[in-house]
């Protein structure tokens, strides 16, 4: 299959093209919100104190769970990553 295929990468993580599109856009939206929170926090240090780091942690946890479901990470490593 071509390296530029619209379906090869999504299939490698156990998703259809549209499932992958939705998941990617969900991550992108959350990252944008985290970035905006960090910008606000930079200007007003008393606002959004933990928002950016919470978003990053939640996205990482979701990514680990998705990798385990797709069979890319042994469950033992996933539980270690979540314990951090």
HTML snippet that shows the backbone in 3Dmol.js (N, CA, C, O; Angstrom):
<script src="https://3Dmol.org/build/3Dmol-min.js"></script>
<div id="view" style="width:600px;height:400px;position:relative"></div>
<script>
const pdb = `
ATOM      1  N   UNK A   1       0.842  -1.186   0.000  1.00  0.00           N
ATOM      2  CA  UNK A   1       0.000   0.000   0.000  1.00  0.00           C
ATOM      3  C   UNK A   1       0.884   1.245   0.000  1.00  0.00           C
ATOM      4  O   UNK A   1       1.931   1.263   0.646  1.00  0.00           O
ATOM      5  N   UNK A   2       0.480   2.249  -0.696  1.00  0.00           N
ATOM      6  CA  UNK A   2       1.247   3.484  -0.816  1.00  0.00           C
ATOM      7  C   UNK A   2       1.421   4.173   0.528  1.00  0.00           C
ATOM      8  O   UNK A   2       0.545   4.126   1.391  1.00  0.00           O
ATOM      9  N   UNK A   3       2.577   4.817   0.683  1.00  0.00           N
ATOM     10  CA  UNK A   3       2.854   5.566   1.909  1.00  0.00           C
ATOM     11  C   UNK A   3       1.878   6.722   2.062  1.00  0.00           C
ATOM     12  O   UNK A   3       1.672   7.206   3.174  1.00  0.00           O
ATOM     13  N   UNK A   4       1.273   7.173   0.970  1.00  0.00           N
ATOM     14  CA  UNK A   4       0.349   8.305   0.996  1.00  0.00           C
ATOM     15  C   UNK A   4      -1.108   7.861   1.073  1.00  0.00           C
ATOM     16  O   UNK A   4      -2.011   8.672   0.868  1.00  0.00           O
ATOM     17  N   UNK A   5      -1.343   6.615   1.358  1.00  0.00           N
ATOM     18  CA  UNK A   5      -2.705   6.110   1.441  1.00  0.00           C
ATOM     19  C   UNK A   5      -3.465   6.769   2.586  1.00  0.00           C
ATOM     20  O   UNK A   5      -2.912   7.008   3.659  1.00  0.00           O
ATOM     21  N   UNK A   6      -4.729   7.056   2.341  1.00  0.00           N
ATOM     22  CA  UNK A   6      -5.569   7.651   3.378  1.00  0.00           C
ATOM     23  C   UNK A   6      -6.000   6.627   4.424  1.00  0.00           C
ATOM     24  O   UNK A   6      -6.534   7.001   5.468  1.00  0.00           O
ATOM     25  N   UNK A   7      -5.777   5.355   4.160  1.00  0.00           N
ATOM     26  CA  UNK A   7      -6.268   4.334   5.083  1.00  0.00           C
ATOM     27  C   UNK A   7      -5.184   3.513   5.758  1.00  0.00           C
ATOM     28  O   UNK A   7      -5.476   2.829   6.739  1.00  0.00           O
ATOM     29  N   UNK A   8      -3.939   3.549   5.276  1.00  0.00           N
ATOM     30  CA  UNK A   8      -2.916   2.666   5.853  1.00  0.00           C
ATOM     31  C   UNK A   8      -2.585   3.028   7.297  1.00  0.00           C
ATOM     32  O   UNK A   8      -2.553   2.141   8.150  1.00  0.00           O
ATOM     33  N   UNK A   9      -2.339   4.291   7.595  1.00  0.00           N
ATOM     34  CA  UNK A   9      -2.036   4.651   8.984  1.00  0.00           C
ATOM     35  C   UNK A   9      -3.244   4.449   9.896  1.00  0.00           C
ATOM     36  O   UNK A   9      -3.090   3.843  10.956  1.00  0.00           O
ATOM     37  N   UNK A  10      -4.435   4.926   9.539  1.00  0.00           N
ATOM     38  CA  UNK A  10      -5.577   4.658  10.418  1.00  0.00           C
ATOM     39  C   UNK A  10      -5.770   3.163  10.690  1.00  0.00           C
ATOM     40  O   UNK A  10      -6.071   2.771  11.817  1.00  0.00           O
ATOM     41  N   UNK A  11      -5.598   2.338   9.670  1.00  0.00           N
ATOM     42  CA  UNK A  11      -5.739   0.891   9.866  1.00  0.00           C
ATOM     43  C   UNK A  11      -4.679   0.355  10.812  1.00  0.00           C
ATOM     44  O   UNK A  11      -4.937  -0.588  11.560  1.00  0.00           O
ATOM     45  N   UNK A  12      -3.485   0.948  10.790  1.00  0.00           N
ATOM     46  CA  UNK A  12      -2.406   0.463  11.658  1.00  0.00           C
ATOM     47  C   UNK A  12      -2.692   0.729  13.131  1.00  0.00           C
ATOM     48  O   UNK A  12      -2.095   0.097  14.003  1.00  0.00           O
ATOM     49  N   UNK A  13      -3.597   1.658  13.414  1.00  0.00           N
ATOM     50  CA  UNK A  13      -3.979   1.927  14.806  1.00  0.00           C
ATOM     51  C   UNK A  13      -5.401   1.460  15.092  1.00  0.00           C
ATOM     52  O   UNK A  13      -6.002   1.847  16.094  1.00  0.00           O
ATOM     53  N   UNK A  14      -5.934   0.621  14.200  1.00  0.00           N
ATOM     54  CA  UNK A  14      -7.234   0.005  14.429  1.00  0.00           C
ATOM     55  C   UNK A  14      -8.426   0.925  14.223  1.00  0.00           C
ATOM     56  O   UNK A  14      -9.452   0.771  14.885  1.00  0.00           O
ATOM     57  N   UNK A  15      -8.297   1.880  13.311  1.00  0.00           N
ATOM     58  CA  UNK A  15      -9.385   2.824  13.064  1.00  0.00           C
ATOM     59  C   UNK A  15      -9.664   2.934  11.571  1.00  0.00           C
ATOM     60  O   UNK A  15      -8.802   2.655  10.738  1.00  0.00           O
ATOM     61  N   UNK A  16     -10.885   3.345  11.252  1.00  0.00           N
ATOM     62  CA  UNK A  16     -11.192   3.703   9.876  1.00  0.00           C
ATOM     63  C   UNK A  16     -10.678   5.121   9.644  1.00  0.00           C
ATOM     64  O   UNK A  16     -10.244   5.795  10.579  1.00  0.00           O
ATOM     65  N   UNK A  17     -10.730   5.562   8.396  1.00  0.00           N
ATOM     66  CA  UNK A  17     -10.291   6.924   8.084  1.00  0.00           C
ATOM     67  C   UNK A  17     -11.079   7.951   8.897  1.00  0.00           C
ATOM     68  O   UNK A  17     -10.493   8.863   9.479  1.00  0.00           O
ATOM     69  N   UNK A  18     -12.411   7.804   8.938  1.00  0.00           N
ATOM     70  CA  UNK A  18     -13.235   8.797   9.627  1.00  0.00           C
ATOM     71  C   UNK A  18     -13.107   8.712  11.146  1.00  0.00           C
ATOM     72  O   UNK A  18     -13.186   9.735  11.826  1.00  0.00           O
ATOM     73  N   UNK A  19     -12.911   7.512  11.688  1.00  0.00           N
ATOM     74  CA  UNK A  19     -12.641   7.391  13.131  1.00  0.00           C
ATOM     75  C   UNK A  19     -11.329   8.094  13.475  1.00  0.00           C
ATOM     76  O   UNK A  19     -11.230   8.795  14.482  1.00  0.00           O
ATOM     77  N   UNK A  20     -10.336   7.896  12.627  1.00  0.00           N
ATOM     78  CA  UNK A  20      -9.036   8.523  12.855  1.00  0.00           C
ATOM     79  C   UNK A  20      -9.134  10.043  12.722  1.00  0.00           C
ATOM     80  O   UNK A  20      -8.520  10.780  13.494  1.00  0.00           O
ATOM     81  N   UNK A  21      -9.898  10.500  11.753  1.00  0.00           N
ATOM     82  CA  UNK A  21     -10.113  11.928  11.564  1.00  0.00           C
ATOM     83  C   UNK A  21     -10.748  12.541  12.812  1.00  0.00           C
ATOM     84  O   UNK A  21     -10.300  13.582  13.292  1.00  0.00           O
ATOM     85  N   UNK A  22     -11.785  11.899  13.331  1.00  0.00           N
ATOM     86  CA  UNK A  22     -12.460  12.411  14.528  1.00  0.00           C
ATOM     87  C   UNK A  22     -11.523  12.407  15.732  1.00  0.00           C
ATOM     88  O   UNK A  22     -11.488  13.374  16.493  1.00  0.00           O
ATOM     89  N   UNK A  23     -10.768  11.332  15.908  1.00  0.00           N
ATOM     90  CA  UNK A  23      -9.834  11.257  17.040  1.00  0.00           C
ATOM     91  C   UNK A  23      -8.745  12.322  16.912  1.00  0.00           C
ATOM     92  O   UNK A  23      -8.393  12.974  17.895  1.00  0.00           O
ATOM     93  N   UNK A  24      -8.219  12.496  15.713  1.00  0.00           N
ATOM     94  CA  UNK A  24      -7.165  13.495  15.493  1.00  0.00           C
ATOM     95  C   UNK A  24      -7.672  14.902  15.743  1.00  0.00           C
ATOM     96  O   UNK A  24      -6.996  15.707  16.383  1.00  0.00           O
ATOM     97  N   UNK A  25      -8.853  15.196  15.245  1.00  0.00           N
ATOM     98  CA  UNK A  25      -9.422  16.527  15.469  1.00  0.00           C
ATOM     99  C   UNK A  25      -9.743  16.750  16.936  1.00  0.00           C
ATOM    100  O   UNK A  25      -9.607  17.865  17.440  1.00  0.00           O
ATOM    101  N   UNK A  26     -10.173  15.688  17.631  1.00  0.00           N
ATOM    102  CA  UNK A  26     -10.416  15.809  19.071  1.00  0.00           C
ATOM    103  C   UNK A  26      -9.134  16.161  19.811  1.00  0.00           C
ATOM    104  O   UNK A  26      -9.131  17.027  20.686  1.00  0.00           O
ATOM    105  N   UNK A  27      -8.047  15.485  19.458  1.00  0.00           N
ATOM    106  CA  UNK A  27      -6.748  15.795  20.069  1.00  0.00           C
ATOM    107  C   UNK A  27      -6.319  17.218  19.714  1.00  0.00           C
ATOM    108  O   UNK A  27      -5.846  17.962  20.573  1.00  0.00           O
ATOM    109  N   UNK A  28      -6.485  17.588  18.452  1.00  0.00           N
ATOM    110  CA  UNK A  28      -6.066  18.923  18.007  1.00  0.00           C
ATOM    111  C   UNK A  28      -6.830  20.014  18.756  1.00  0.00           C
ATOM    112  O   UNK A  28      -6.238  21.001  19.190  1.00  0.00           O
ATOM    113  N   UNK A  29      -8.129  19.839  18.906  1.00  0.00           N
ATOM    114  CA  UNK A  29      -8.940  20.829  19.612  1.00  0.00           C
ATOM    115  C   UNK A  29      -8.483  20.965  21.058  1.00  0.00           C
ATOM    116  O   UNK A  29      -8.345  22.076  21.570  1.00  0.00           O
ATOM    117  N   UNK A  30      -8.249  19.828  21.718  1.00  0.00           N
ATOM    118  CA  UNK A  30      -7.801  19.873  23.118  1.00  0.00           C
ATOM    119  C   UNK A  30      -6.420  20.521  23.225  1.00  0.00           C
ATOM    120  O   UNK A  30      -6.163  21.271  24.166  1.00  0.00           O
ATOM    121  N   UNK A  31      -5.528  20.239  22.267  1.00  0.00           N
ATOM    122  CA  UNK A  31      -4.206  20.869  22.298  1.00  0.00           C
ATOM    123  C   UNK A  31      -4.315  22.376  22.089  1.00  0.00           C
ATOM    124  O   UNK A  31      -3.599  23.149  22.727  1.00  0.00           O
ATOM    125  N   UNK A  32      -5.205  22.789  21.201  1.00  0.00           N
ATOM    126  CA  UNK A  32      -5.423  24.230  21.007  1.00  0.00           C
ATOM    127  C   UNK A  32      -5.925  24.883  22.294  1.00  0.00           C
ATOM    128  O   UNK A  32      -5.479  25.969  22.661  1.00  0.00           O
ATOM    129  N   UNK A  33      -6.855  24.213  22.974  1.00  0.00           N
ATOM    130  CA  UNK A  33      -7.376  24.754  24.232  1.00  0.00           C
ATOM    131  C   UNK A  33      -6.262  24.841  25.281  1.00  0.00           C
ATOM    132  O   UNK A  33      -6.181  25.814  26.031  1.00  0.00           O
ATOM    133  N   UNK A  34      -5.408  23.817  25.326  1.00  0.00           N
ATOM    134  CA  UNK A  34      -4.276  23.844  26.256  1.00  0.00           C
ATOM    135  C   UNK A  34      -3.310  24.967  25.942  1.00  0.00           C
ATOM    136  O   UNK A  34      -2.795  25.626  26.845  1.00  0.00           O
ATOM    137  N   UNK A  35      -3.061  25.184  24.651  1.00  0.00           N
ATOM    138  CA  UNK A  35      -2.181  26.272  24.238  1.00  0.00           C
ATOM    139  C   UNK A  35      -2.756  27.633  24.585  1.00  0.00           C
ATOM    140  O   UNK A  35      -2.036  28.516  25.049  1.00  0.00           O
ATOM    141  N   UNK A  36      -4.047  27.803  24.361  1.00  0.00           N
ATOM    142  CA  UNK A  36      -4.693  29.066  24.723  1.00  0.00           C
ATOM    143  C   UNK A  36      -4.663  29.283  26.233  1.00  0.00           C
ATOM    144  O   UNK A  36      -4.429  30.396  26.703  1.00  0.00           O
ATOM    145  N   UNK A  37      -4.901  28.210  26.989  1.00  0.00           N
ATOM    146  CA  UNK A  37      -4.835  28.322  28.450  1.00  0.00           C
ATOM    147  C   UNK A  37      -3.431  28.723  28.892  1.00  0.00           C
ATOM    148  O   UNK A  37      -3.276  29.516  29.821  1.00  0.00           O
ATOM    149  N   UNK A  38      -2.407  28.178  28.232  1.00  0.00           N
ATOM    150  CA  UNK A  38      -1.026  28.536  28.579  1.00  0.00           C
ATOM    151  C   UNK A  38      -0.743  30.004  28.251  1.00  0.00           C
ATOM    152  O   UNK A  38      -0.040  30.681  29.000  1.00  0.00           O
ATOM    153  N   UNK A  39      -1.288  30.496  27.137  1.00  0.00           N
ATOM    154  CA  UNK A  39      -1.119  31.911  26.798  1.00  0.00           C
ATOM    155  C   UNK A  39      -1.791  32.806  27.836  1.00  0.00           C
ATOM    156  O   UNK A  39      -1.218  33.806  28.269  1.00  0.00           O
ATOM    157  N   UNK A  40      -3.012  32.439  28.230  1.00  0.00           N
ATOM    158  CA  UNK A  40      -3.724  33.205  29.260  1.00  0.00           C
ATOM    159  C   UNK A  40      -2.943  33.167  30.562  1.00  0.00           C
ATOM    160  O   UNK A  40      -2.785  34.190  31.228  1.00  0.00           O
ATOM    161  N   UNK A  41      -2.455  31.989  30.926  1.00  0.00           N
ATOM    162  CA  UNK A  41      -1.695  31.837  32.167  1.00  0.00           C
ATOM    163  C   UNK A  41      -0.420  32.686  32.141  1.00  0.00           C
ATOM    164  O   UNK A  41      -0.025  33.249  33.162  1.00  0.00           O
ATOM    165  N   UNK A  42       0.215  32.774  30.980  1.00  0.00           N
ATOM    166  CA  UNK A  42       1.417  33.604  30.866  1.00  0.00           C
ATOM    167  C   UNK A  42       1.136  35.071  31.153  1.00  0.00           C
ATOM    168  O   UNK A  42       1.943  35.756  31.782  1.00  0.00           O
ATOM    169  N   UNK A  43      -0.007  35.545  30.690  1.00  0.00           N
ATOM    170  CA  UNK A  43      -0.381  36.943  30.924  1.00  0.00           C
ATOM    171  C   UNK A  43      -0.924  37.176  32.333  1.00  0.00           C
ATOM    172  O   UNK A  43      -0.630  38.186  32.972  1.00  0.00           O
ATOM    173  N   UNK A  44      -1.711  36.229  32.792  1.00  0.00           N
ATOM    174  CA  UNK A  44      -2.362  36.332  34.106  1.00  0.00           C
ATOM    175  C   UNK A  44      -2.037  35.068  34.902  1.00  0.00           C
ATOM    176  O   UNK A  44      -2.809  34.110  34.862  1.00  0.00           O
ATOM    177  N   UNK A  45      -0.921  35.044  35.620  1.00  0.00           N
ATOM    178  CA  UNK A  45      -0.446  33.828  36.287  1.00  0.00           C
ATOM    179  C   UNK A  45      -1.431  33.210  37.280  1.00  0.00           C
ATOM    180  O   UNK A  45      -1.282  32.046  37.653  1.00  0.00           O
ATOM    181  N   UNK A  46      -2.408  33.957  37.699  1.00  0.00           N
ATOM    182  CA  UNK A  46      -3.391  33.445  38.655  1.00  0.00           C
ATOM    183  C   UNK A  46      -4.549  32.726  37.955  1.00  0.00           C
ATOM    184  O   UNK A  46      -5.399  32.140  38.626  1.00  0.00           O
ATOM    185  N   UNK A  47      -4.596  32.760  36.623  1.00  0.00           N
ATOM    186  CA  UNK A  47      -5.630  32.063  35.853  1.00  0.00           C
ATOM    187  C   UNK A  47      -5.051  30.810  35.197  1.00  0.00           C
ATOM    188  O   UNK A  47      -3.860  30.757  34.889  1.00  0.00           O
ATOM    189  N   UNK A  48      -5.879  29.830  34.992  1.00  0.00           N
ATOM    190  CA  UNK A  48      -5.510  28.598  34.262  1.00  0.00           C
ATOM    191  C   UNK A  48      -4.229  27.979  34.819  1.00  0.00           C
ATOM    192  O   UNK A  48      -3.356  27.560  34.058  1.00  0.00           O
ATOM    193  N   UNK A  49      -4.120  27.924  36.132  1.00  0.00           N
ATOM    194  CA  UNK A  49      -2.884  27.470  36.776  1.00  0.00           C
ATOM    195  C   UNK A  49      -2.535  26.033  36.391  1.00  0.00           C
ATOM    196  O   UNK A  49      -1.363  25.723  36.180  1.00  0.00           O
ATOM    197  N   UNK A  50      -3.522  25.163  36.297  1.00  0.00           N
ATOM    198  CA  UNK A  50      -3.249  23.751  35.987  1.00  0.00           C
ATOM    199  C   UNK A  50      -3.911  23.282  34.696  1.00  0.00           C
ATOM    200  O   UNK A  50      -3.815  22.105  34.349  1.00  0.00           O
ATOM    201  N   UNK A  51      -4.564  24.162  33.999  1.00  0.00           N
ATOM    202  CA  UNK A  51      -5.342  23.764  32.824  1.00  0.00           C
ATOM    203  C   UNK A  51      -4.480  23.125  31.739  1.00  0.00           C
ATOM    204  O   UNK A  51      -4.799  22.035  31.264  1.00  0.00           O
ATOM    205  N   UNK A  52      -3.403  23.778  31.344  1.00  0.00           N
ATOM    206  CA  UNK A  52      -2.546  23.245  30.283  1.00  0.00           C
ATOM    207  C   UNK A  52      -1.950  21.900  30.636  1.00  0.00           C
ATOM    208  O   UNK A  52      -1.977  20.975  29.824  1.00  0.00           O
ATOM    209  N   UNK A  53      -1.412  21.780  31.840  1.00  0.00           N
ATOM    210  CA  UNK A  53      -0.791  20.510  32.237  1.00  0.00           C
ATOM    211  C   UNK A  53      -1.837  19.412  32.394  1.00  0.00           C
ATOM    212  O   UNK A  53      -1.554  18.251  32.099  1.00  0.00           O
ATOM    213  N   UNK A  54      -3.034  19.752  32.849  1.00  0.00           N
ATOM    214  CA  UNK A  54      -4.106  18.751  32.963  1.00  0.00           C
ATOM    215  C   UNK A  54      -4.507  18.227  31.591  1.00  0.00           C
ATOM    216  O   UNK A  54      -4.724  17.028  31.417  1.00  0.00           O
ATOM    217  N   UNK A  55      -4.605  19.122  30.626  1.00  0.00           N
ATOM    218  CA  UNK A  55      -4.962  18.710  29.268  1.00  0.00           C
ATOM    219  C   UNK A  55      -3.888  17.794  28.690  1.00  0.00           C
ATOM    220  O   UNK A  55      -4.211  16.779  28.072  1.00  0.00           O
ATOM    221  N   UNK A  56      -2.624  18.137  28.881  1.00  0.00           N
ATOM    222  CA  UNK A  56      -1.527  17.302  28.383  1.00  0.00           C
ATOM    223  C   UNK A  56      -1.570  15.920  29.023  1.00  0.00           C
ATOM    224  O   UNK A  56      -1.424  14.912  28.331  1.00  0.00           O
ATOM    225  N   UNK A  57      -1.768  15.862  30.334  1.00  0.00           N
ATOM    226  CA  UNK A  57      -1.824  14.573  31.037  1.00  0.00           C
ATOM    227  C   UNK A  57      -2.990  13.731  30.522  1.00  0.00           C
ATOM    228  O   UNK A  57      -2.827  12.539  30.263  1.00  0.00           O
ATOM    229  N   UNK A  58      -4.163  14.343  30.373  1.00  0.00           N
ATOM    230  CA  UNK A  58      -5.330  13.603  29.886  1.00  0.00           C
ATOM    231  C   UNK A  58      -5.128  13.093  28.466  1.00  0.00           C
ATOM    232  O   UNK A  58      -5.506  11.964  28.154  1.00  0.00           O
ATOM    233  N   UNK A  59      -4.536  13.912  27.606  1.00  0.00           N
ATOM    234  CA  UNK A  59      -4.277  13.472  26.235  1.00  0.00           C
ATOM    235  C   UNK A  59      -3.274  12.322  26.204  1.00  0.00           C
ATOM    236  O   UNK A  59      -3.440  11.375  25.435  1.00  0.00           O
ATOM    237  N   UNK A  60      -2.242  12.398  27.029  1.00  0.00           N
ATOM    238  CA  UNK A  60      -1.268  11.313  27.099  1.00  0.00           C
ATOM    239  C   UNK A  60      -1.935  10.024  27.577  1.00  0.00           C
ATOM    240  O   UNK A  60      -1.692   8.954  27.019  1.00  0.00           O
ATOM    241  N   UNK A  61      -2.771  10.124  28.601  1.00  0.00           N
ATOM    242  CA  UNK A  61      -3.472   8.937  29.096  1.00  0.00           C
ATOM    243  C   UNK A  61      -4.353   8.327  28.007  1.00  0.00           C
ATOM    244  O   UNK A  61      -4.383   7.107  27.845  1.00  0.00           O
ATOM    245  N   UNK A  62      -5.070   9.169  27.261  1.00  0.00           N
ATOM    246  CA  UNK A  62      -5.910   8.673  26.165  1.00  0.00           C
ATOM    247  C   UNK A  62      -5.069   7.991  25.097  1.00  0.00           C
ATOM    248  O   UNK A  62      -5.463   6.958  24.555  1.00  0.00           O
ATOM    249  N   UNK A  63      -3.912   8.569  24.795  1.00  0.00           N
ATOM    250  CA  UNK A  63      -3.049   7.999  23.768  1.00  0.00           C
ATOM    251  C   UNK A  63      -2.527   6.626  24.197  1.00  0.00           C
ATOM    252  O   UNK A  63      -2.470   5.703  23.385  1.00  0.00           O
ATOM    253  N   UNK A  64      -2.150   6.490  25.463  1.00  0.00           N
ATOM    254  CA  UNK A  64      -1.661   5.203  25.968  1.00  0.00           C
ATOM    255  C   UNK A  64      -2.766   4.160  25.887  1.00  0.00           C
ATOM    256  O   UNK A  64      -2.523   3.034  25.453  1.00  0.00           O
ATOM    257  N   UNK A  65      -3.975   4.520  26.299  1.00  0.00           N
ATOM    258  CA  UNK A  65      -5.104   3.584  26.238  1.00  0.00           C
ATOM    259  C   UNK A  65      -5.363   3.167  24.796  1.00  0.00           C
ATOM    260  O   UNK A  65      -5.600   1.990  24.528  1.00  0.00           O
ATOM    261  N   UNK A  66      -5.322   4.118  23.865  1.00  0.00           N
ATOM    262  CA  UNK A  66      -5.542   3.793  22.453  1.00  0.00           C
ATOM    263  C   UNK A  66      -4.460   2.872  21.911  1.00  0.00           C
ATOM    264  O   UNK A  66      -4.751   1.979  21.115  1.00  0.00           O
ATOM    265  N   UNK A  67      -3.222   3.074  22.328  1.00  0.00           N
ATOM    266  CA  UNK A  67      -2.134   2.196  21.876  1.00  0.00           C
ATOM    267  C   UNK A  67      -2.311   0.790  22.420  1.00  0.00           C
ATOM    268  O   UNK A  67      -2.043  -0.185  21.717  1.00  0.00           O
ATOM    269  N   UNK A  68      -2.759   0.673  23.661  1.00  0.00           N
ATOM    270  CA  UNK A  68      -2.986  -0.648  24.247  1.00  0.00           C
ATOM    271  C   UNK A  68      -4.109  -1.349  23.494  1.00  0.00           C
ATOM    272  O   UNK A  68      -3.993  -2.529  23.162  1.00  0.00           O
ATOM    273  N   UNK A  69      -5.200  -0.627  23.221  1.00  0.00           N
ATOM    274  CA  UNK A  69      -6.320  -1.224  22.489  1.00  0.00           C
ATOM    275  C   UNK A  69      -5.888  -1.691  21.110  1.00  0.00           C
ATOM    276  O   UNK A  69      -6.362  -2.719  20.627  1.00  0.00           O
ATOM    277  N   UNK A  70      -4.996  -0.949  20.473  1.00  0.00           N
ATOM    278  CA  UNK A  70      -4.517  -1.316  19.139  1.00  0.00           C
ATOM    279  C   UNK A  70      -3.432  -2.387  19.198  1.00  0.00           C
ATOM    280  O   UNK A  70      -2.998  -2.887  18.161  1.00  0.00           O
ATOM    281  N   UNK A  71      -2.990  -2.743  20.414  1.00  0.00           N
ATOM    282  CA  UNK A  71      -1.980  -3.776  20.569  1.00  0.00           C
ATOM    283  C   UNK A  71      -0.562  -3.304  20.353  1.00  0.00           C
ATOM    284  O   UNK A  71       0.326  -4.118  20.098  1.00  0.00           O
ATOM    285  N   UNK A  72      -0.325  -2.000  20.448  1.00  0.00           N
ATOM    286  CA  UNK A  72       1.016  -1.460  20.207  1.00  0.00           C
ATOM    287  C   UNK A  72       1.861  -1.343  21.465  1.00  0.00           C
ATOM    288  O   UNK A  72       3.072  -1.140  21.371  1.00  0.00           O
ATOM    289  N   UNK A  73       1.253  -1.465  22.638  1.00  0.00           N
ATOM    290  CA  UNK A  73       1.988  -1.345  23.898  1.00  0.00           C
ATOM    291  C   UNK A  73       1.496  -2.444  24.828  1.00  0.00           C
ATOM    292  O   UNK A  73       0.287  -2.617  24.984  1.00  0.00           O
ATOM    293  N   UNK A  74       2.403  -3.189  25.449  1.00  0.00           N
ATOM    294  CA  UNK A  74       1.970  -4.186  26.424  1.00  0.00           C
ATOM    295  C   UNK A  74       1.222  -3.520  27.575  1.00  0.00           C
ATOM    296  O   UNK A  74       1.564  -2.407  27.976  1.00  0.00           O
ATOM    297  N   UNK A  75       0.217  -4.185  28.102  1.00  0.00           N
ATOM    298  CA  UNK A  75      -0.600  -3.623  29.180  1.00  0.00           C
ATOM    299  C   UNK A  75       0.242  -3.243  30.391  1.00  0.00           C
ATOM    300  O   UNK A  75      -0.081  -2.277  31.082  1.00  0.00           O
ATOM    301  N   UNK A  76       1.329  -3.990  30.664  1.00  0.00           N
ATOM    302  CA  UNK A  76       2.178  -3.669  31.817  1.00  0.00           C
ATOM    303  C   UNK A  76       2.815  -2.294  31.658  1.00  0.00           C
ATOM    304  O   UNK A  76       2.915  -1.543  32.628  1.00  0.00           O
ATOM    305  N   UNK A  77       3.242  -1.959  30.457  1.00  0.00           N
ATOM    306  CA  UNK A  77       3.819  -0.638  30.219  1.00  0.00           C
ATOM    307  C   UNK A  77       2.760   0.446  30.326  1.00  0.00           C
ATOM    308  O   UNK A  77       3.044   1.549  30.792  1.00  0.00           O
ATOM    309  N   UNK A  78       1.548   0.141  29.900  1.00  0.00           N
ATOM    310  CA  UNK A  78       0.470   1.124  29.975  1.00  0.00           C
ATOM    311  C   UNK A  78       0.138   1.443  31.420  1.00  0.00           C
ATOM    312  O   UNK A  78      -0.087   2.605  31.758  1.00  0.00           O
ATOM    313  N   UNK A  79       0.102   0.427  32.283  1.00  0.00           N
ATOM    314  CA  UNK A  79      -0.209   0.691  33.692  1.00  0.00           C
ATOM    315  C   UNK A  79       0.913   1.488  34.340  1.00  0.00           C
ATOM    316  O   UNK A  79       0.652   2.313  35.215  1.00  0.00           O
ATOM    317  N   UNK A  80       2.154   1.259  33.932  1.00  0.00           N
ATOM    318  CA  UNK A  80       3.273   2.046  34.455  1.00  0.00           C
ATOM    319  C   UNK A  80       3.162   3.495  34.003  1.00  0.00           C
ATOM    320  O   UNK A  80       3.433   4.409  34.782  1.00  0.00           O
ATOM    321  N   UNK A  81       2.767   3.712  32.751  1.00  0.00           N
ATOM    322  CA  UNK A  81       2.641   5.074  32.230  1.00  0.00           C
ATOM    323  C   UNK A  81       1.533   5.822  32.954  1.00  0.00           C
ATOM    324  O   UNK A  81       1.671   7.012  33.237  1.00  0.00           O
ATOM    325  N   UNK A  82       0.422   5.131  33.258  1.00  0.00           N
ATOM    326  CA  UNK A  82      -0.686   5.784  33.951  1.00  0.00           C
ATOM    327  C   UNK A  82      -0.348   6.099  35.391  1.00  0.00           C
ATOM    328  O   UNK A  82      -0.912   7.030  35.965  1.00  0.00           O
ATOM    329  N   UNK A  83       0.566   5.339  35.992  1.00  0.00           N
ATOM    330  CA  UNK A  83       0.926   5.539  37.404  1.00  0.00           C
ATOM    331  C   UNK A  83       1.760   6.799  37.602  1.00  0.00           C
ATOM    332  O   UNK A  83       1.856   7.314  38.716  1.00  0.00           O
ATOM    333  N   UNK A  84       2.364   7.299  36.521  1.00  0.00           N
ATOM    334  CA  UNK A  84       3.210   8.494  36.635  1.00  0.00           C
ATOM    335  C   UNK A  84       2.453   9.694  37.053  1.00  0.00           C
ATOM    336  O   UNK A  84       3.031  10.772  37.190  1.00  0.00           O
TER     337      UNK A  84
END
`;
const viewer = $3Dmol.createViewer("view");
viewer.addModel(pdb, "pdb");
viewer.setStyle({}, {cartoon: {color: "spectrum"}});
viewer.zoomTo();
viewer.render();
</script>
